[in-house]
């Protein structure tokens, strides 16, 4: 899956209301319980890794979320 395809699905899951980029902010108002569950499922589906909800809530930007996914893939022994 391409990064852009993931970003498009992420925007939909978060009901972002526009284009989303690595610089897009993910403020506290984004991370409600439904968003957390949706994004965990999206990450698992596309990257085959599980990211803890607590870690998601700490992501202030989409770029931080992508870095978290890459970090988890390395911990799980997955290629980047």
N, C-alpha and C positions, 0 to 999 in steps of 0.2 A: 504494500500500500504506500502510496506517495504521501509525503508530509502534507501537501495541499488537500488531498482527500480527507486525511485525518482532521485537519483544521476545519474543513467544511462541516464534517460530522460533529466536531466539537462545538462549533458555533450553534448548530442545530440543537444539540443536547443541552447546551447552556441557555438556549433561547437568547442568544447574544444580540440579535437584531442588526446584523451587518457583517461586513467582512472582518475576519479575524486574522491577525498576524502574530508573529513571535513577540512583538512589542505590546500587544493588546493587554490591558490590565485585567486582572482577575481579583477584584476586591472582595471583601468579606460578604457583601450583598449577593455575590454570585454563588457562594458555597452553602446552599441550603441542603438538606438531607437528600432530596430528590436529585439534585445536581451531582452530588458526591456519588451516589449509587449509579447514576447514568454514566458518569465519566469513568468510574472504575470498570464498568462493563465494557465501555468503548475501548479502553486501553487493553483490557484482557482480550477482547475480540481481535483487535488489530495488531497487537504486539506480543500477545501470549505471556504477559506478565501481570502480576497483581501488585497494585500500588495501594498502600494504606490510606484510608480516608483522612487521617490526621495529617499525613504528608501533603495530600492534595490541598487542604485548607491553608497550608503555609505558602503555596505558590501564588505569588503576587502578579505574575505575568504568564502568558502562554509559553514564553521561552523558558521560564522556570519549570513549568509543567513538562515540557519536552526534555529538559535536562534531568528531571526526576525520573522520567520513563527510561532514558538512556542509562542512568545510574542503576536503576532496578534491573535492566537487561544485563548489565555487566555483573551485578551480584548474582543473578540467576545463571550466568554463564552463557548467555545468548550473544550472538554476534550483533554488532551495532547496525 
